[in-house]
Amino acid sequence: MLKPSGYIEFDDYNWIFGSCKEYLKPEIKNNPQHPQNLDFRYSKDQQNIPHVKKIIDIFVKNNKSYIEKIENRLYQKI
């Protein structure tokens, strides 16, 4: 839906779910059955995949309709 010459910006290229465990509230972090606990919701593999990177690498970097303006962050549709 991005118009030609428009820009799309991505953040947190290498961020992973597993890195946010230390920020969870103790009642979530210490309860493996809590629905917001990462171990309850995601496998270890899913927690350690940089999802934003995966999306950019597959759908944007391989698309000839986009020019990378800022490495791994800003792309322009041509």
N, CA, C and O atoms as a printed pandas DataFrame, in Angstrom:
     atom_number atom_name residue_name chain_id  residue_number  x_coord  y_coord  z_coord
0              1         N          MET        A               1    0.812   -1.191    0.000
1              2        CA          MET        A               1    0.000    0.000    0.000
2              3         C          MET        A               1    0.859    1.259    0.000
3              4         O          MET        A               1    0.334    2.367   -0.113
4              5         N          LEU        A               2    2.167    1.098    0.125
5              6        CA          LEU        A               2    3.064    2.250    0.103
6              7         C          LEU        A               2    3.145    2.793   -1.323
7              8         O          LEU        A               2    3.378    2.042   -2.270
8              9         N          LYS        A               3    2.954    4.078   -1.461
9             10        CA          LYS        A               3    3.006    4.712   -2.773
10            11         C          LYS        A               3    4.453    4.804   -3.254
11            12         O          LYS        A               3    5.369    4.893   -2.437
12            13         N          PRO        A               4    4.670    4.785   -4.584
13            14        CA          PRO        A               4    6.031    4.982   -5.105
14            15         C          PRO        A               4    6.624    6.273   -4.556
15            16         O          PRO        A               4    5.930    7.282   -4.426
16            17         N          SER        A               5    7.877    6.233   -4.244
17            18        CA          SER        A               5    8.692    7.287   -3.627
18            19         C          SER        A               5    8.434    7.420   -2.133
19            20         O          SER        A               5    9.069    8.239   -1.469
20            21         N          GLY        A               6    7.498    6.617   -1.587
21            22        CA          GLY        A               6    7.241    6.632   -0.151
22            23         C          GLY        A               6    8.303    5.864    0.605
23            24         O          GLY        A               6    9.028    5.054    0.027
24            25         N          TYR        A               7    8.391    6.118    1.890
25            26        CA          TYR        A               7    9.383    5.484    2.756
26            27         C          TYR        A               7    8.710    4.587    3.789
27            28         O          TYR        A               7    7.594    4.850    4.236
28            29         N          ILE        A               8    9.412    3.533    4.151
29            30        CA          ILE        A               8    8.989    2.695    5.270
30            31         C          ILE        A               8   10.198    2.517    6.176
31            32         O          ILE        A               8   11.304    2.228    5.719
32            33         N          GLU        A               9    9.961    2.695    7.464
33            34        CA          GLU        A               9   11.058    2.606    8.428
34            35         C          GLU        A               9   10.769    1.473    9.406
35            36         O          GLU        A               9    9.653    1.319    9.903
36            37         N          PHE        A              10   11.800    0.693    9.663
37            38        CA          PHE        A              10   11.710   -0.404   10.612
38            39         C          PHE        A              10   12.621   -0.106   11.794
39            40         O          PHE        A              10   13.645    0.563   11.653
40            41         N          ASP        A              11   12.238   -0.605   12.946
41            42        CA          ASP        A              11   13.026   -0.413   14.161
42            43         C          ASP        A              11   13.354   -1.787   14.730
43            44         O          ASP        A              11   12.684   -2.772   14.421
44            45         N          ASP        A              12   14.367   -1.846   15.545
45            46        CA          ASP        A              12   14.711   -3.074   16.279
46            47         C          ASP        A              12   15.047   -4.240   15.360
47            48         O          ASP        A              12   14.546   -5.348   15.549
48            49         N          TYR        A              13   15.882   -3.995   14.379
49            50        CA          TYR        A              13   16.250   -5.008   13.377
50            51         C          TYR        A              13   16.696   -6.321   14.013
51            52         O          TYR        A              13   16.284   -7.388   13.559
52            53         N          ASN        A              14   17.516   -6.269   15.040
53            54        CA          ASN        A              14   18.045   -7.489   15.665
54            55         C          ASN        A              14   17.369   -7.850   16.982
55            56         O          ASN        A              14   17.833   -8.754   17.677
56            57         N          TRP        A              15   16.290   -7.171   17.341
57            58        CA          TRP        A              15   15.622   -7.426   18.614
58            59         C          TRP        A              15   14.981   -8.814   18.623
59            60         O          TRP        A              15   14.473   -9.283   17.605
60            61         N          ILE        A              16   15.015   -9.462   19.789
61            62        CA          ILE        A              16   14.382  -10.775   19.957
62            63         C          ILE        A              16   13.495  -10.754   21.202
63            64         O          ILE        A              16   13.760  -10.018   22.152
64            65         N          PHE        A              17   12.438  -11.571   21.183
65            66        CA          PHE        A              17   11.546  -11.676   22.344
66            67         C          PHE        A              17   12.318  -12.061   23.597
67            68         O          PHE        A              17   12.063  -11.533   24.679
68            69         N          GLY        A              18   13.265  -12.986   23.446
69            70        CA          GLY        A              18   13.999  -13.498   24.591
70            71         C          GLY        A              18   14.751  -12.432   25.367
71            72         O          GLY        A              18   15.063  -12.624   26.542
72            73         N          SER        A              19   15.044  -11.315   24.725
73            74        CA          SER        A              19   15.800  -10.251   25.406
74            75         C          SER        A              19   14.935   -9.447   26.368
75            76         O          SER        A              19   15.472   -8.672   27.159
76            77         N          CYS        A              20   13.620   -9.605   26.327
77            78        CA          CYS        A              20   12.769   -8.776   27.192
78            79         C          CYS        A              20   12.380   -9.487   28.485
79            80         O          CYS        A              20   11.641   -8.918   29.289
80            81         N          LYS        A              21   12.847  -10.694   28.706
81            82        CA          LYS        A              21   12.501  -11.426   29.930
82            83         C          LYS        A              21   12.867  -10.657   31.198
83            84         O          LYS        A              21   12.126  -10.672   32.180
84            85         N          GLU        A              22   14.000   -9.995   31.165
85            86        CA          GLU        A              22   14.449   -9.293   32.371
86            87         C          GLU        A              22   13.537   -8.130   32.731
87            88         O          GLU        A              22   13.589   -7.634   33.857
88            89         N          TYR        A              23   12.701   -7.685   31.794
89            90        CA          TYR        A              23   11.809   -6.561   32.049
90            91         C          TYR        A              23   10.426   -6.996   32.518
91            92         O          TYR        A              23    9.609   -6.156   32.893
92            93         N          LEU        A              24   10.156   -8.294   32.500
93            94        CA          LEU        A              24    8.847   -8.774   32.918
94            95         C          LEU        A              24    8.646   -8.576   34.415
95            96         O          LEU        A              24    9.598   -8.647   35.192
96            97         N          LYS        A              25    7.420   -8.332   34.807
97            98        CA          LYS        A              25    7.087   -8.222   36.223
98            99         C          LYS        A              25    7.350   -9.569   36.893
99           100         O          LYS        A              25    7.167  -10.612   36.265
100          101         N          PRO        A              26    7.775   -9.564   38.157
101          102        CA          PRO        A              26    8.072  -10.827   38.853
102          103         C          PRO        A              26    6.919  -11.827   38.836
103          104         O          PRO        A              26    7.145  -13.031   38.711
104          105         N          GLU        A              27    5.679  -11.335   38.961
105          106        CA          GLU        A              27    4.535  -12.259   38.981
106          107         C          GLU        A              27    4.348  -12.966   37.637
107          108         O          GLU        A              27    3.781  -14.058   37.585
108          109         N          ILE        A              28    4.815  -12.359   36.570
109          110        CA          ILE        A              28    4.764  -12.992   35.248
110          111         C          ILE        A              28    5.995  -13.864   35.037
111          112         O          ILE        A              28    5.895  -15.021   34.628
112          113         N          LYS        A              29    7.157  -13.286   35.323
113          114        CA          LYS        A              29    8.425  -13.973   35.103
114          115         C          LYS        A              29    8.522  -15.275   35.905
115          116         O          LYS        A              29    9.062  -16.270   35.422
116          117         N          ASN        A              30    7.999  -15.260   37.120
117          118        CA          ASN        A              30    8.135  -16.416   38.008
118          119         C          ASN        A              30    6.975  -17.404   37.907
119          120         O          ASN        A              30    6.959  -18.415   38.610
120          121         N          ASN        A              31    6.017  -17.122   37.047
121          122        CA          ASN        A              31    4.881  -18.029   36.890
122          123         C          ASN        A              31    4.887  -18.592   35.462
123          124         O          ASN        A              31    4.455  -17.912   34.532
124          125         N          PRO        A              32    5.370  -19.825   35.281
125          126        CA          PRO        A              32    5.465  -20.387   33.932
126          127         C          PRO        A              32    4.121  -20.590   33.236
127          128         O          PRO        A              32    4.077  -20.771   32.019
128          129         N          GLN        A              33    3.028  -20.561   33.993
129          130        CA          GLN        A              33    1.700  -20.738   33.394
130          131         C          GLN        A              33    0.996  -19.412   33.083
131          132         O          GLN        A              33   -0.116  -19.404   32.556
132          133         N          HIS        A              34    1.642  -18.304   33.410
133          134        CA          HIS        A              34    1.041  -16.997   33.136
134          135         C          HIS        A              34    1.007  -16.780   31.622
135          136         O          HIS        A              34    2.019  -16.997   30.955
136          137         N          PRO        A              35   -0.143  -16.354   31.058
137          138        CA          PRO        A              35   -0.249  -16.189   29.603
138          139         C          PRO        A              35    0.749  -15.207   28.995
139          140         O          PRO        A              35    1.038  -15.289   27.801
140          141         N          GLN        A              36    1.280  -14.281   29.794
141          142        CA          GLN        A              36    2.255  -13.328   29.264
142          143         C          GLN        A              36    3.697  -13.806   29.441
143          144         O          GLN        A              36    4.628  -13.134   28.997
144          145         N          ASN        A              37    3.885  -14.939   30.074
145          146        CA          ASN        A              37    5.231  -15.482   30.247
146          147         C          ASN        A              37    5.733  -15.987   28.895
147          148         O          ASN        A              37    5.055  -16.778   28.239
148          149         N          LEU        A              38    6.909  -15.537   28.480
149          150        CA          LEU        A              38    7.433  -15.911   27.165
150          151         C          LEU        A              38    7.588  -17.417   27.009
151          152         O          LEU        A              38    7.357  -17.957   25.927
152          153         N          ASP        A              39    7.981  -18.099   28.088
153          154        CA          ASP        A              39    8.166  -19.542   27.996
154          155         C          ASP        A              39    6.837  -20.264   27.801
155          156         O          ASP        A              39    6.805  -21.362   27.245
156          157         N          PHE        A              40    5.754  -19.665   28.246
157          158        CA          PHE        A              40    4.419  -20.240   28.072
158          159         C          PHE        A              40    3.929  -20.033   26.634
159          160         O          PHE        A              40    3.280  -20.903   26.054
160          161         N          ARG        A              41    4.249  -18.882   26.084
161          162        CA          ARG        A              41    3.709  -18.497   24.771
162          163         C          ARG        A              41    4.568  -18.905   23.586
163          164         O          ARG        A              41    4.042  -19.176   22.507
164          165         N          TYR        A              42    5.913  -18.952   23.775
165          166        CA          TYR        A              42    6.813  -19.168   22.640
166          167         C          TYR        A              42    7.860  -20.221   22.964
167          168         O          TYR        A              42    8.301  -20.349   24.106
168          169         N          SER        A              43    8.249  -20.971   21.943
169          170        CA          SER        A              43    9.342  -21.923   22.120
170          171         C          SER        A              43   10.641  -21.141   22.250
171          172         O          SER        A              43   10.680  -19.948   21.948
172          173         N          LYS        A              44   11.704  -21.801   22.695
173          174        CA          LYS        A              44   13.015  -21.138   22.812
174          175         C          LYS        A              44   13.477  -20.630   21.447
175          176         O          LYS        A              44   14.045  -19.543   21.344
176          177         N          ASP        A              45   13.233  -21.415   20.409
177          178        CA          ASP        A              45   13.611  -20.975   19.056
178          179         C          ASP        A              45   12.871  -19.699   18.666
179          180         O          ASP        A              45   13.471  -18.767   18.131
180          181         N          GLN        A              46   11.570  -19.661   18.935
181          182        CA          GLN        A              46   10.779  -18.471   18.606
182          183         C          GLN        A              46   11.236  -17.255   19.400
183          184         O          GLN        A              46   11.200  -16.135   18.890
184          185         N          GLN        A              47   11.658  -17.459   20.627
185          186        CA          GLN        A              47   12.113  -16.347   21.473
186          187         C          GLN        A              47   13.426  -15.758   20.983
187          188         O          GLN        A              47   13.737  -14.603   21.272
188          189         N          ASN        A              48   14.189  -16.539   20.249
189          190        CA          ASN        A              48   15.540  -16.102   19.859
190          191         C          ASN        A              48   15.698  -15.825   18.373
191          192         O          ASN        A              48   16.820  -15.734   17.876
192          193         N          ILE        A              49   14.596  -15.692   17.665
193          194        CA          ILE        A              49   14.627  -15.316   16.253
194          195         C          ILE        A              49   14.403  -13.812   16.154
195          196         O          ILE        A              49   13.427  -13.311   16.713
196          197         N          PRO        A              50   15.268  -13.075   15.466
197          198        CA          PRO        A              50   14.997  -11.646   15.260
198          199         C          PRO        A              50   13.931  -11.492   14.172
199          200         O          PRO        A              50   14.246  -11.463   12.982
200          201         N          HIS        A              51   12.674  -11.393   14.591
201          202        CA          HIS        A              51   11.541  -11.398   13.666
202          203         C          HIS        A              51   11.532  -10.212   12.703
203          204         O          HIS        A              51   11.199  -10.377   11.530
204          205         N          VAL        A              52   11.891   -9.031   13.177
205          206        CA          VAL        A              52   11.913   -7.862   12.290
206          207         C          VAL        A              52   12.950   -8.080   11.198
207          208         O          VAL        A              52   12.691   -7.790   10.030
208          209         N          LYS        A              53   14.122   -8.589   11.568
209          210        CA          LYS        A              53   15.174   -8.887   10.591
210          211         C          LYS        A              53   14.665   -9.867    9.548
211          212         O          LYS        A              53   14.895   -9.688    8.352
212          213         N          LYS        A              54   13.981  -10.889    9.999
213          214        CA          LYS        A              54   13.461  -11.916    9.095
214          215         C          LYS        A              54   12.489  -11.305    8.075
215          216         O          LYS        A              54   12.559  -11.614    6.886
216          217         N          ILE        A              55   11.594  -10.448    8.540
217          218        CA          ILE        A              55   10.632   -9.800    7.644
218          219         C          ILE        A              55   11.345   -8.917    6.626
219          220         O          ILE        A              55   11.057   -8.984    5.431
220          221         N          ILE        A              56   12.275   -8.088    7.098
221          222        CA          ILE        A              56   13.006   -7.192    6.193
222          223         C          ILE        A              56   13.808   -7.986    5.176
223          224         O          ILE        A              56   13.762   -7.694    3.981
224          225         N          ASP        A              57   14.536   -8.979    5.638
225          226        CA          ASP        A              57   15.393   -9.763    4.743
226          227         C          ASP        A              57   14.588  -10.506    3.679
227          228         O          ASP        A              57   15.012  -10.582    2.526
228          229         N          ILE        A              58   13.446  -11.048    4.051
229          230        CA          ILE        A              58   12.649  -11.842    3.111
230          231         C          ILE        A              58   11.792  -10.970    2.189
231          232         O          ILE        A              58   11.796  -11.163    0.974
232          233         N          PHE        A              59   11.064  -10.019    2.761
233          234        CA          PHE        A              59   10.072   -9.288    1.982
234          235         C          PHE        A              59   10.533   -7.953    1.422
235          236         O          PHE        A              59    9.964   -7.476    0.441
236          237         N          VAL        A              60   11.536   -7.342    2.009
237          238        CA          VAL        A              60   11.939   -6.008    1.551
238          239         C          VAL        A              60   13.265   -6.064    0.793
239          240         O          VAL        A              60   13.348   -5.583   -0.337
240          241         N          LYS        A              61   14.297   -6.640    1.395
241          242        CA          LYS        A              61   15.607   -6.658    0.744
242          243         C          LYS        A              61   15.598   -7.433   -0.573
243          244         O          LYS        A              61   16.374   -7.125   -1.478
244          245         N          ASN        A              62   14.736   -8.421   -0.685
245          246        CA          ASN        A              62   14.659   -9.215   -1.914
246          247         C          ASN        A              62   13.683   -8.640   -2.933
247          248         O          ASN        A              62   13.495   -9.220   -4.003
248          249         N          ASN        A              63   13.067   -7.522   -2.620
249          250        CA          ASN        A              63   12.086   -6.903   -3.508
250          251         C          ASN        A              63   12.772   -5.762   -4.268
251          252         O          ASN        A              63   13.253   -4.805   -3.661
252          253         N          LYS        A              64   12.812   -5.873   -5.586
253          254        CA          LYS        A              64   13.488   -4.867   -6.412
254          255         C          LYS        A              64   12.763   -3.527   -6.433
255          256         O          LYS        A              64   13.255   -2.566   -7.023
256          257         N          SER        A              65   11.615   -3.457   -5.805
257          258        CA          SER        A              65   10.857   -2.203   -5.751
258          259         C          SER        A              65   11.320   -1.282   -4.627
259          260         O          SER        A              65   10.814   -0.169   -4.486
260          261         N          TYR        A              66   12.277   -1.741   -3.832
261          262        CA          TYR        A              66   12.734   -0.954   -2.687
262          263         C          TYR        A              66   14.226   -0.671   -2.752
263          264         O          TYR        A              66   15.020   -1.515   -3.168
264          265         N          ILE        A              67   14.585    0.520   -2.336
265          266        CA          ILE        A              67   15.985    0.933   -2.214
266          267         C          ILE        A              67   16.266    1.132   -0.728
267          268         O          ILE        A              67   15.497    1.783   -0.021
268          269         N          GLU        A              68   17.361    0.572   -0.271
269          270        CA          GLU        A              68   17.749    0.743    1.128
270          271         C          GLU        A              68   18.405    2.109    1.293
271          272         O          GLU        A              68   19.415    2.403    0.653
272          273         N          LYS        A              69   17.827    2.938    2.153
273          274        CA          LYS        A              69   18.352    4.286    2.382
274          275         C          LYS        A              69   19.231    4.341    3.628
275          276         O          LYS        A              69   20.282    4.982    3.620
276          277         N          ILE        A              70   18.809    3.679    4.683
277          278        CA          ILE        A              70   19.609    3.537    5.901
278          279         C          ILE        A              70   19.661    2.044    6.187
279          280         O          ILE        A              70   18.625    1.387    6.287
280          281         N          GLU        A              71   20.852    1.520    6.317
281          282        CA          GLU        A              71   21.050    0.076    6.443
282          283         C          GLU        A              71   20.131   -0.550    7.490
283          284         O          GLU        A              71   20.089   -0.126    8.645
284          285         N          ASN        A              72   19.402   -1.567    7.049
285          286        CA          ASN        A              72   18.515   -2.365    7.907
286          287         C          ASN        A              72   17.423   -1.542    8.599
287          288         O          ASN        A              72   16.860   -1.993    9.597
288          289         N          ARG        A              73   17.118   -0.359    8.096
289          290        CA          ARG        A              73   16.163    0.493    8.790
290          291         C          ARG        A              73   15.191    1.234    7.864
291          292         O          ARG        A              73   13.977    1.141    8.045
292          293         N          LEU        A              74   15.705    1.957    6.890
293          294        CA          LEU        A              74   14.848    2.824    6.079
294          295         C          LEU        A              74   14.920    2.407    4.617
295          296         O          LEU        A              74   16.001    2.249    4.050
296          297         N          TYR        A              75   13.736    2.231    4.017
297          298        CA          TYR        A              75   13.640    1.806    2.623
298          299         C          TYR        A              75   12.682    2.723    1.880
299          300         O          TYR        A              75   11.695    3.210    2.432
300          301         N          GLN        A              76   13.004    2.945    0.603
301          302        CA          GLN        A              76   12.148    3.768   -0.247
302          303         C          GLN        A              76   11.612    2.912   -1.368
303          304         O          GLN        A              76   12.349    2.157   -2.003
304          305         N          LYS        A              77   10.307    3.039   -1.609
305          306        CA          LYS        A              77    9.696    2.328   -2.733
306          307         C          LYS        A              77    9.957    3.130   -4.002
307          308         O          LYS        A              77    9.756    4.343   -4.038
308          309         N          ILE        A              78   10.407    2.434   -5.041
309          310        CA          ILE        A              78   10.694    3.138   -6.315
310          311         C          ILE        A              78    9.603    2.876   -7.327
311          312         O          ILE        A              78    9.667    3.378   -8.449
